[in-house]
Amino acid sequence: MAIDDHPFDAIEKHFKLEDSSTSPLIKLLLWLTSFVSWMWPFDKAFSFLKDHVSADSAQRIKVMLDACMNEVRKHDAELAAIRSALSPQDAQAREEATAELVVDAVRRAINTRSLTRVQRIGVILSNGLVQKTLHPDHVEEMMRVAMDLNDTDISYLGELIRIEGEMVAARGRIERYDAHTKWEQARWGTAVNPELDSVFNKLASYGLVVPIPPPNNLNIMADFQNRYALLPKGLHFYTLITTA
């Protein structure tokens, strides 16, 4: 690798130079192996992957890792600062936690049909790993949620964040009245839409939003669109799937 090459650029060159007749699995393993000597804490993590890949899952793994690395490469300075601040014992513990999360992300990528969801898993992994304090259980949970949410779910969550996100970020919550009135400012307005209930009930099942009880003065005969409030977990999830 040339001294002035960025590690990811060098890997891409190495990957392109491989014989096109080589199987996708062998290419993937060569690509992964090239990480070992230079990128902490991924050096230890990727060494575990050779036992977790198969030819039919190679493409999904590569898509996930590409998404992860495209984000990680934007945070080289932060990762270097984190490493320099850790004791040898803490650095080893972080490497082990990273390895477990990478393997978990690989398993989820293999079992996820949509490549868009696979990419989100990679972005969540990267954004979780570049935090000063690593919370493996939380990152794992967010990757699990990403497996099940489709583009429509993400779109509706993003719209709710557009109208309620600033309040939740500033206060840690949004009051019932504010959430009720803000709801009408979204693109769906006040119209009754069964798809909204379907999507937001799904989001609520993961603890990302919560239903708002209807007003006390609402007539029982009224056809009223159910409304939902954004929870901090929903805002954080959306942050984790957002690229820098």
C-alpha atoms as an extended CHARMM CRD file, in Angstrom:
* protein
*
       244  EXT
         1         1  MET       CA              0.0000000000        0.0000000000        0.0000000000  PROA      1               0.0000000000
         2         2  ALA       CA              1.4050000000        3.4170000000       -0.9440000000  PROA      2               0.0000000000
         3         3  ILE       CA              2.1430000000        5.6680000000        2.0080000000  PROA      3               0.0000000000
         4         4  ASP       CA             -0.2280000000        8.3610000000        0.7660000000  PROA      4               0.0000000000
         5         5  ASP       CA             -3.0650000000        5.9490000000        0.0450000000  PROA      5               0.0000000000
         6         6  HSD       CA             -6.0480000000        6.0740000000        2.3630000000  PROA      6               0.0000000000
         7         7  PRO       CA             -6.5630000000        2.5140000000        3.6830000000  PROA      7               0.0000000000
         8         8  PHE       CA            -10.0120000000        2.2320000000        2.1210000000  PROA      8               0.0000000000
         9         9  ASP       CA             -8.6930000000        3.4330000000       -1.2580000000  PROA      9               0.0000000000
        10        10  ALA       CA             -5.9210000000        0.8840000000       -1.0780000000  PROA      10              0.0000000000
        11        11  ILE       CA             -8.3980000000       -1.8810000000       -0.3250000000  PROA      11              0.0000000000
        12        12  GLU       CA            -10.5740000000       -0.8550000000       -3.2450000000  PROA      12              0.0000000000
        13        13  LYS       CA             -7.5500000000       -0.9730000000       -5.5700000000  PROA      13              0.0000000000
        14        14  HSD       CA             -6.5550000000       -4.3470000000       -4.1860000000  PROA      14              0.0000000000
        15        15  PHE       CA            -10.0780000000       -5.6770000000       -4.6960000000  PROA      15              0.0000000000
        16        16  LYS       CA            -10.2000000000       -4.4700000000       -8.3030000000  PROA      16              0.0000000000
        17        17  LEU       CA             -6.8470000000       -6.0640000000       -9.0920000000  PROA      17              0.0000000000
        18        18  GLU       CA             -7.9890000000       -9.5200000000       -8.0380000000  PROA      18              0.0000000000
        19        19  ASP       CA             -8.5070000000      -12.0430000000      -10.8320000000  PROA      19              0.0000000000
        20        20  SER       CA            -12.1120000000      -11.7730000000      -12.0110000000  PROA      20              0.0000000000
        21        21  SER       CA            -12.2800000000      -15.5550000000      -12.1690000000  PROA      21              0.0000000000
        22        22  THR       CA            -11.7750000000      -15.8080000000       -8.4180000000  PROA      22              0.0000000000
        23        23  SER       CA            -14.9310000000      -16.7610000000       -6.5480000000  PROA      23              0.0000000000
        24        24  PRO       CA            -16.8390000000      -13.9640000000       -4.7430000000  PROA      24              0.0000000000
        25        25  LEU       CA            -16.1370000000      -15.6780000000       -1.4510000000  PROA      25              0.0000000000
        26        26  ILE       CA            -12.3650000000      -15.7200000000       -1.9780000000  PROA      26              0.0000000000
        27        27  LYS       CA            -12.4490000000      -12.0850000000       -3.0850000000  PROA      27              0.0000000000
        28        28  LEU       CA            -14.3830000000      -11.1450000000        0.0180000000  PROA      28              0.0000000000
        29        29  LEU       CA            -11.9920000000      -12.9850000000        2.3120000000  PROA      29              0.0000000000
        30        30  LEU       CA             -8.9770000000      -11.3270000000        0.6920000000  PROA      30              0.0000000000
        31        31  TRP       CA            -10.6930000000       -7.9680000000        1.0520000000  PROA      31              0.0000000000
        32        32  LEU       CA            -11.4470000000       -8.5770000000        4.7250000000  PROA      32              0.0000000000
        33        33  THR       CA             -7.9580000000       -9.8520000000        5.4650000000  PROA      33              0.0000000000
        34        34  SER       CA             -6.4470000000       -6.6240000000        4.2090000000  PROA      34              0.0000000000
        35        35  PHE       CA             -8.0250000000       -4.7950000000        7.1400000000  PROA      35              0.0000000000
        36        36  VAL       CA             -6.0890000000       -6.6980000000        9.7730000000  PROA      36              0.0000000000
        37        37  SER       CA             -2.9570000000       -4.5800000000       10.0690000000  PROA      37              0.0000000000
        38        38  TRP       CA             -4.1830000000       -1.0280000000       10.0290000000  PROA      38              0.0000000000
        39        39  MET       CA             -7.6230000000       -0.0790000000       11.3430000000  PROA      39              0.0000000000
        40        40  TRP       CA             -8.4180000000       -0.2610000000       15.0490000000  PROA      40              0.0000000000
        41        41  PRO       CA            -10.7160000000       -1.6090000000       16.4300000000  PROA      41              0.0000000000
        42        42  PHE       CA            -11.7170000000       -3.3710000000       13.2110000000  PROA      42              0.0000000000
        43        43  ASP       CA             -8.4260000000       -5.2480000000       12.9120000000  PROA      43              0.0000000000
        44        44  LYS       CA             -9.4700000000       -7.7710000000       15.5500000000  PROA      44              0.0000000000
        45        45  ALA       CA            -13.1170000000       -7.7680000000       14.5060000000  PROA      45              0.0000000000
        46        46  PHE       CA            -12.6060000000       -8.7550000000       10.8870000000  PROA      46              0.0000000000
        47        47  SER       CA            -10.3690000000      -11.6570000000       11.7850000000  PROA      47              0.0000000000
        48        48  PHE       CA            -13.4620000000      -13.3860000000       13.1890000000  PROA      48              0.0000000000
        49        49  LEU       CA            -15.4590000000      -13.0710000000        9.9930000000  PROA      49              0.0000000000
        50        50  LYS       CA            -13.8620000000      -15.8310000000        7.9470000000  PROA      50              0.0000000000
        51        51  ASP       CA            -15.8820000000      -18.3890000000        9.8710000000  PROA      51              0.0000000000
        52        52  HSD       CA            -19.1490000000      -16.5460000000        9.2490000000  PROA      52              0.0000000000
        53        53  VAL       CA            -19.2700000000      -16.0940000000        5.4900000000  PROA      53              0.0000000000
        54        54  SER       CA            -20.5500000000      -18.2110000000        2.6490000000  PROA      54              0.0000000000
        55        55  ALA       CA            -20.6690000000      -17.6460000000       -1.0800000000  PROA      55              0.0000000000
        56        56  ASP       CA            -24.3870000000      -16.8890000000       -1.2100000000  PROA      56              0.0000000000
        57        57  SER       CA            -24.1580000000      -14.2910000000        1.5680000000  PROA      57              0.0000000000
        58        58  ALA       CA            -20.9920000000      -12.5590000000        0.3710000000  PROA      58              0.0000000000
        59        59  GLN       CA            -22.8210000000       -9.8020000000       -1.5050000000  PROA      59              0.0000000000
        60        60  ARG       CA            -24.9640000000       -8.7760000000        1.4590000000  PROA      60              0.0000000000
        61        61  ILE       CA            -21.9380000000       -8.7910000000        3.7520000000  PROA      61              0.0000000000
        62        62  LYS       CA            -20.0070000000       -6.6150000000        1.3200000000  PROA      62              0.0000000000
        63        63  VAL       CA            -22.9140000000       -4.1530000000        1.0070000000  PROA      63              0.0000000000
        64        64  MET       CA            -23.1410000000       -3.8940000000        4.8000000000  PROA      64              0.0000000000
        65        65  LEU       CA            -19.3840000000       -3.4540000000        5.2400000000  PROA      65              0.0000000000
        66        66  ASP       CA            -19.1860000000       -0.9120000000        2.4080000000  PROA      66              0.0000000000
        67        67  ALA       CA            -21.8800000000        1.1660000000        4.1160000000  PROA      67              0.0000000000
        68        68  CYS       CA            -20.0800000000        0.8310000000        7.4320000000  PROA      68              0.0000000000
        69        69  MET       CA            -16.6580000000        1.7340000000        6.0640000000  PROA      69              0.0000000000
        70        70  ASN       CA            -17.9320000000        4.6650000000        4.0190000000  PROA      70              0.0000000000
        71        71  GLU       CA            -19.0110000000        6.2060000000        7.3170000000  PROA      71              0.0000000000
        72        72  VAL       CA            -16.0480000000        5.0720000000        9.4130000000  PROA      72              0.0000000000
        73        73  ARG       CA            -13.5480000000        6.6300000000        7.0450000000  PROA      73              0.0000000000
        74        74  LYS       CA            -15.0990000000       10.0200000000        7.8520000000  PROA      74              0.0000000000
        75        75  HSD       CA            -14.1530000000        9.5690000000       11.5000000000  PROA      75              0.0000000000
        76        76  ASP       CA            -10.4860000000        8.5670000000       11.4040000000  PROA      76              0.0000000000
        77        77  ALA       CA             -9.5050000000       11.4190000000       13.7210000000  PROA      77              0.0000000000
        78        78  GLU       CA            -12.2090000000       10.5840000000       16.2580000000  PROA      78              0.0000000000
        79        79  LEU       CA            -11.2150000000        6.9000000000       16.3130000000  PROA      79              0.0000000000
        80        80  ALA       CA             -7.5570000000        7.8110000000       16.7670000000  PROA      80              0.0000000000
        81        81  ALA       CA             -8.4640000000       10.1000000000       19.6680000000  PROA      81              0.0000000000
        82        82  ILE       CA            -10.6050000000        7.4060000000       21.2800000000  PROA      82              0.0000000000
        83        83  ARG       CA             -7.8190000000        4.8510000000       21.0070000000  PROA      83              0.0000000000
        84        84  SER       CA             -5.1750000000        7.1720000000       22.4360000000  PROA      84              0.0000000000
        85        85  ALA       CA             -7.3620000000        7.8980000000       25.4570000000  PROA      85              0.0000000000
        86        86  LEU       CA             -7.9530000000        4.2330000000       26.3410000000  PROA      86              0.0000000000
        87        87  SER       CA             -5.8220000000        2.0680000000       28.5770000000  PROA      87              0.0000000000
        88        88  PRO       CA             -4.5300000000       -1.1840000000       27.0370000000  PROA      88              0.0000000000
        89        89  GLN       CA             -7.1890000000       -3.1040000000       28.9580000000  PROA      89              0.0000000000
        90        90  ASP       CA             -9.9940000000       -0.7850000000       27.8400000000  PROA      90              0.0000000000
        91        91  ALA       CA             -8.7330000000       -0.8740000000       24.2580000000  PROA      91              0.0000000000
        92        92  GLN       CA             -8.8110000000       -4.6810000000       24.3080000000  PROA      92              0.0000000000
        93        93  ALA       CA            -12.3370000000       -4.6650000000       25.7630000000  PROA      93              0.0000000000
        94        94  ARG       CA            -13.4660000000       -2.2990000000       23.0130000000  PROA      94              0.0000000000
        95        95  GLU       CA            -11.8700000000       -4.5030000000       20.3560000000  PROA      95              0.0000000000
        96        96  GLU       CA            -13.7150000000       -7.5320000000       21.7020000000  PROA      96              0.0000000000
        97        97  ALA       CA            -17.0260000000       -5.6560000000       21.8140000000  PROA      97              0.0000000000
        98        98  THR       CA            -16.4330000000       -4.4000000000       18.2710000000  PROA      98              0.0000000000
        99        99  ALA       CA            -15.7260000000       -7.9380000000       17.0800000000  PROA      99              0.0000000000
       100       100  GLU       CA            -18.9840000000       -9.1870000000       18.5780000000  PROA      100             0.0000000000
       101       101  LEU       CA            -20.9650000000       -6.3470000000       17.0000000000  PROA      101             0.0000000000
       102       102  VAL       CA            -19.3910000000       -6.8640000000       13.5760000000  PROA      102             0.0000000000
       103       103  VAL       CA            -20.1880000000      -10.5720000000       13.6720000000  PROA      103             0.0000000000
       104       104  ASP       CA            -23.7450000000       -9.7490000000       14.7870000000  PROA      104             0.0000000000
       105       105  ALA       CA            -24.0800000000       -7.2520000000       11.9230000000  PROA      105             0.0000000000
       106       106  VAL       CA            -22.8530000000       -9.8930000000        9.4650000000  PROA      106             0.0000000000
       107       107  ARG       CA            -25.4500000000      -12.3640000000       10.7070000000  PROA      107             0.0000000000
       108       108  ARG       CA            -28.1820000000       -9.7640000000       10.3680000000  PROA      108             0.0000000000
       109       109  ALA       CA            -27.0220000000       -8.7970000000        6.8750000000  PROA      109             0.0000000000
       110       110  ILE       CA            -27.1230000000      -12.4410000000        5.7900000000  PROA      110             0.0000000000
       111       111  ASN       CA            -30.7000000000      -12.7680000000        7.0750000000  PROA      111             0.0000000000
       112       112  THR       CA            -32.0050000000       -9.4920000000        5.6190000000  PROA      112             0.0000000000
       113       113  ARG       CA            -33.4880000000       -9.5610000000        2.1240000000  PROA      113             0.0000000000
       114       114  SER       CA            -33.5070000000       -5.8310000000        1.3480000000  PROA      114             0.0000000000
       115       115  LEU       CA            -30.1190000000       -4.3630000000        0.4700000000  PROA      115             0.0000000000
       116       116  THR       CA            -31.3460000000       -0.9800000000        1.6560000000  PROA      116             0.0000000000
       117       117  ARG       CA            -31.9160000000       -2.4410000000        5.1140000000  PROA      117             0.0000000000
       118       118  VAL       CA            -28.5250000000       -4.1340000000        4.9130000000  PROA      118             0.0000000000
       119       119  GLN       CA            -26.9550000000       -0.7340000000        4.2610000000  PROA      119             0.0000000000
       120       120  ARG       CA            -28.7660000000        0.7400000000        7.2580000000  PROA      120             0.0000000000
       121       121  ILE       CA            -27.3520000000       -2.0060000000        9.4550000000  PROA      121             0.0000000000
       122       122  GLY       CA            -23.8640000000       -1.0190000000        8.2970000000  PROA      122             0.0000000000
       123       123  VAL       CA            -24.4800000000        2.6780000000        8.9690000000  PROA      123             0.0000000000
       124       124  ILE       CA            -25.8220000000        1.9370000000       12.4590000000  PROA      124             0.0000000000
       125       125  LEU       CA            -22.7770000000       -0.2070000000       13.1640000000  PROA      125             0.0000000000
       126       126  SER       CA            -20.3880000000        2.5360000000       12.0790000000  PROA      126             0.0000000000
       127       127  ASN       CA            -22.1810000000        5.3210000000       13.9420000000  PROA      127             0.0000000000
       128       128  GLY       CA            -22.3050000000        3.1980000000       17.0700000000  PROA      128             0.0000000000
       129       129  LEU       CA            -18.6280000000        2.2650000000       16.9480000000  PROA      129             0.0000000000
       130       130  VAL       CA            -17.3160000000        5.8110000000       16.5440000000  PROA      130             0.0000000000
       131       131  GLN       CA            -18.9820000000        7.0360000000       19.7410000000  PROA      131             0.0000000000
       132       132  LYS       CA            -16.6700000000        7.8350000000       22.6670000000  PROA      132             0.0000000000
       133       133  THR       CA            -18.5500000000        5.3460000000       24.8180000000  PROA      133             0.0000000000
       134       134  LEU       CA            -19.5420000000        2.1390000000       23.0990000000  PROA      134             0.0000000000
       135       135  HSD       CA            -22.9260000000        0.6940000000       24.1060000000  PROA      135             0.0000000000
       136       136  PRO       CA            -23.0040000000       -2.7520000000       22.4520000000  PROA      136             0.0000000000
       137       137  ASP       CA            -26.4890000000       -3.7320000000       23.6410000000  PROA      137             0.0000000000
       138       138  HSD       CA            -27.9580000000       -0.5080000000       22.2980000000  PROA      138             0.0000000000
       139       139  VAL       CA            -26.1900000000       -0.8020000000       18.9320000000  PROA      139             0.0000000000
       140       140  GLU       CA            -27.3490000000       -4.4110000000       18.6640000000  PROA      140             0.0000000000
       141       141  GLU       CA            -30.9510000000       -3.4010000000       19.3950000000  PROA      141             0.0000000000
       142       142  MET       CA            -30.8800000000       -0.6220000000       16.8010000000  PROA      142             0.0000000000
       143       143  MET       CA            -29.5440000000       -3.0350000000       14.1610000000  PROA      143             0.0000000000
       144       144  ARG       CA            -32.3580000000       -5.4390000000       15.0320000000  PROA      144             0.0000000000
       145       145  VAL       CA            -34.9240000000       -2.6670000000       14.4990000000  PROA      145             0.0000000000
       146       146  ALA       CA            -33.3060000000       -1.7340000000       11.1810000000  PROA      146             0.0000000000
       147       147  MET       CA            -33.8400000000       -5.2840000000        9.9280000000  PROA      147             0.0000000000
       148       148  ASP       CA            -37.6220000000       -4.9320000000       10.1770000000  PROA      148             0.0000000000
       149       149  LEU       CA            -38.3590000000       -1.3500000000        9.1230000000  PROA      149             0.0000000000
       150       150  ASN       CA            -38.9320000000       -0.7610000000        5.4200000000  PROA      150             0.0000000000
       151       151  ASP       CA            -38.5490000000        2.4500000000        3.4100000000  PROA      151             0.0000000000
       152       152  THR       CA            -42.1490000000        3.5030000000        4.0840000000  PROA      152             0.0000000000
       153       153  ASP       CA            -41.6800000000        3.0900000000        7.8460000000  PROA      153             0.0000000000
       154       154  ILE       CA            -38.4830000000        5.1480000000        7.7420000000  PROA      154             0.0000000000
       155       155  SER       CA            -40.1450000000        7.8310000000        5.6310000000  PROA      155             0.0000000000
       156       156  TYR       CA            -43.0190000000        8.2830000000        8.0910000000  PROA      156             0.0000000000
       157       157  LEU       CA            -40.6280000000        8.3080000000       11.0470000000  PROA      157             0.0000000000
       158       158  GLY       CA            -38.5350000000       10.9560000000        9.3060000000  PROA      158             0.0000000000
       159       159  GLU       CA            -41.6150000000       13.1090000000        8.7590000000  PROA      159             0.0000000000
       160       160  LEU       CA            -42.5550000000       12.8490000000       12.4300000000  PROA      160             0.0000000000
       161       161  ILE       CA            -39.0280000000       13.8580000000       13.3540000000  PROA      161             0.0000000000
       162       162  ARG       CA            -39.2880000000       16.8520000000       11.0380000000  PROA      162             0.0000000000
       163       163  ILE       CA            -42.2390000000       18.2310000000       13.0030000000  PROA      163             0.0000000000
       164       164  GLU       CA            -41.4320000000       16.9880000000       16.5240000000  PROA      164             0.0000000000
       165       165  GLY       CA            -37.7100000000       16.2630000000       16.5360000000  PROA      165             0.0000000000
       166       166  GLU       CA            -36.4640000000       19.6430000000       17.7420000000  PROA      166             0.0000000000
       167       167  MET       CA            -38.7290000000       19.5690000000       20.7920000000  PROA      167             0.0000000000
       168       168  VAL       CA            -37.7060000000       16.0310000000       21.7140000000  PROA      168             0.0000000000
       169       169  ALA       CA            -34.0190000000       16.8830000000       21.2490000000  PROA      169             0.0000000000
       170       170  ALA       CA            -34.2960000000       20.0110000000       23.3920000000  PROA      170             0.0000000000
       171       171  ARG       CA            -36.5270000000       18.6880000000       26.1940000000  PROA      171             0.0000000000
       172       172  GLY       CA            -36.0160000000       14.9390000000       26.0860000000  PROA      172             0.0000000000
       173       173  ARG       CA            -39.7390000000       14.5580000000       25.3780000000  PROA      173             0.0000000000
       174       174  ILE       CA            -42.6900000000       16.2510000000       23.7330000000  PROA      174             0.0000000000
       175       175  GLU       CA            -45.7950000000       17.1310000000       25.6950000000  PROA      175             0.0000000000
       176       176  ARG       CA            -49.1070000000       15.6130000000       24.7080000000  PROA      176             0.0000000000
       177       177  TYR       CA            -50.6810000000       18.9090000000       23.5950000000  PROA      177             0.0000000000
       178       178  ASP       CA            -47.6710000000       19.8870000000       21.4710000000  PROA      178             0.0000000000
       179       179  ALA       CA            -47.5560000000       16.4560000000       19.8430000000  PROA      179             0.0000000000
       180       180  HSD       CA            -51.2980000000       16.6060000000       19.1400000000  PROA      180             0.0000000000
       181       181  THR       CA            -51.1050000000       20.0020000000       17.4360000000  PROA      181             0.0000000000
       182       182  LYS       CA            -47.8190000000       19.3220000000       15.6340000000  PROA      182             0.0000000000
       183       183  TRP       CA            -49.2880000000       16.1860000000       14.0640000000  PROA      183             0.0000000000
       184       184  GLU       CA            -51.4260000000       18.2630000000       11.7090000000  PROA      184             0.0000000000
       185       185  GLN       CA            -48.3270000000       20.0160000000       10.3220000000  PROA      185             0.0000000000
       186       186  ALA       CA            -47.0350000000       16.8180000000        8.7600000000  PROA      186             0.0000000000
       187       187  ARG       CA            -47.6060000000       15.9920000000        5.1200000000  PROA      187             0.0000000000
       188       188  TRP       CA            -50.5310000000       13.7180000000        6.0560000000  PROA      188             0.0000000000
       189       189  GLY       CA            -52.5450000000       16.5530000000        7.6600000000  PROA      189             0.0000000000
       190       190  THR       CA            -55.7360000000       15.4860000000        9.4310000000  PROA      190             0.0000000000
       191       191  ALA       CA            -57.0790000000       13.0350000000        6.8760000000  PROA      191             0.0000000000
       192       192  VAL       CA            -57.9010000000        9.5520000000        8.1190000000  PROA      192             0.0000000000
       193       193  ASN       CA            -55.3630000000        7.1970000000        6.6040000000  PROA      193             0.0000000000
       194       194  PRO       CA            -55.2530000000        3.5150000000        7.5990000000  PROA      194             0.0000000000
       195       195  GLU       CA            -51.6270000000        3.2760000000        6.4470000000  PROA      195             0.0000000000
       196       196  LEU       CA            -50.6390000000        5.7370000000        9.1700000000  PROA      196             0.0000000000
       197       197  ASP       CA            -51.9950000000        3.4660000000       11.8830000000  PROA      197             0.0000000000
       198       198  SER       CA            -50.2920000000        0.4610000000       10.3590000000  PROA      198             0.0000000000
       199       199  VAL       CA            -46.9020000000        2.1560000000       10.1500000000  PROA      199             0.0000000000
       200       200  PHE       CA            -47.0090000000        3.9780000000       13.4740000000  PROA      200             0.0000000000
       201       201  ASN       CA            -48.2920000000        0.9540000000       15.3680000000  PROA      201             0.0000000000
       202       202  LYS       CA            -45.2490000000       -0.8650000000       14.0250000000  PROA      202             0.0000000000
       203       203  LEU       CA            -42.9490000000        1.9870000000       15.0780000000  PROA      203             0.0000000000
       204       204  ALA       CA            -44.6080000000        2.0190000000       18.5050000000  PROA      204             0.0000000000
       205       205  SER       CA            -43.9470000000       -1.7050000000       18.9150000000  PROA      205             0.0000000000
       206       206  TYR       CA            -40.2170000000       -0.9100000000       18.8280000000  PROA      206             0.0000000000
       207       207  GLY       CA            -40.5430000000        1.9600000000       21.3010000000  PROA      207             0.0000000000
       208       208  LEU       CA            -39.7920000000        4.6500000000       18.7120000000  PROA      208             0.0000000000
       209       209  VAL       CA            -43.1340000000        6.4760000000       19.0360000000  PROA      209             0.0000000000
       210       210  VAL       CA            -46.1230000000        6.3660000000       21.3630000000  PROA      210             0.0000000000
       211       211  PRO       CA            -49.8400000000        6.8490000000       20.5840000000  PROA      211             0.0000000000
       212       212  ILE       CA            -51.4800000000       10.0070000000       21.8970000000  PROA      212             0.0000000000
       213       213  PRO       CA            -54.8270000000        9.5160000000       23.6680000000  PROA      213             0.0000000000
       214       214  PRO       CA            -57.6280000000       11.3600000000       21.8150000000  PROA      214             0.0000000000
       215       215  PRO       CA            -59.0430000000       14.5880000000       23.3310000000  PROA      215             0.0000000000
       216       216  ASN       CA            -61.5580000000       14.0960000000       26.1310000000  PROA      216             0.0000000000
       217       217  ASN       CA            -64.1800000000       16.1380000000       24.2720000000  PROA      217             0.0000000000
       218       218  LEU       CA            -64.0470000000       14.0250000000       21.1340000000  PROA      218             0.0000000000
       219       219  ASN       CA            -67.4200000000       12.6320000000       20.1280000000  PROA      219             0.0000000000
       220       220  ILE       CA            -67.3730000000        8.8270000000       20.0640000000  PROA      220             0.0000000000
       221       221  MET       CA            -68.9800000000        8.9690000000       16.6150000000  PROA      221             0.0000000000
       222       222  ALA       CA            -66.2050000000       11.1390000000       15.1540000000  PROA      222             0.0000000000
       223       223  ASP       CA            -63.9250000000        9.5980000000       12.5670000000  PROA      223             0.0000000000
       224       224  PHE       CA            -60.6220000000       10.7450000000       14.0100000000  PROA      224             0.0000000000
       225       225  GLN       CA            -57.0890000000        9.9930000000       12.8200000000  PROA      225             0.0000000000
       226       226  ASN       CA            -54.9730000000        8.4990000000       15.5830000000  PROA      226             0.0000000000
       227       227  ARG       CA            -51.9220000000       10.5880000000       16.4260000000  PROA      227             0.0000000000
       228       228  TYR       CA            -48.4760000000        9.6800000000       17.7300000000  PROA      228             0.0000000000
       229       229  ALA       CA            -45.6630000000       11.3280000000       19.6480000000  PROA      229             0.0000000000
       230       230  LEU       CA            -41.9780000000       10.8730000000       18.9270000000  PROA      230             0.0000000000
       231       231  LEU       CA            -39.8950000000        9.2360000000       21.6600000000  PROA      231             0.0000000000
       232       232  PRO       CA            -36.1620000000        9.9100000000       22.2710000000  PROA      232             0.0000000000
       233       233  LYS       CA            -35.3980000000        6.3550000000       21.1470000000  PROA      233             0.0000000000
       234       234  GLY       CA            -37.0220000000        7.0810000000       17.7850000000  PROA      234             0.0000000000
       235       235  LEU       CA            -34.9640000000       10.2450000000       17.3590000000  PROA      235             0.0000000000
       236       236  HSD       CA            -31.7790000000        8.3890000000       18.2780000000  PROA      236             0.0000000000
       237       237  PHE       CA            -32.5450000000        5.5320000000       15.8980000000  PROA      237             0.0000000000
       238       238  TYR       CA            -33.0460000000        7.9690000000       13.0340000000  PROA      238             0.0000000000
       239       239  THR       CA            -29.7460000000        9.6630000000       13.9380000000  PROA      239             0.0000000000
       240       240  LEU       CA            -27.9410000000        6.3240000000       13.8080000000  PROA      240             0.0000000000
       241       241  ILE       CA            -29.2320000000        5.4910000000       10.3080000000  PROA      241             0.0000000000
       242       242  THR       CA            -28.3280000000        8.9530000000        8.9900000000  PROA      242             0.0000000000
       243       243  THR       CA            -25.0660000000        9.2690000000        7.1070000000  PROA      243             0.0000000000
       244       244  ALA       CA            -22.6470000000       12.0790000000        7.8990000000  PROA      244             0.0000000000
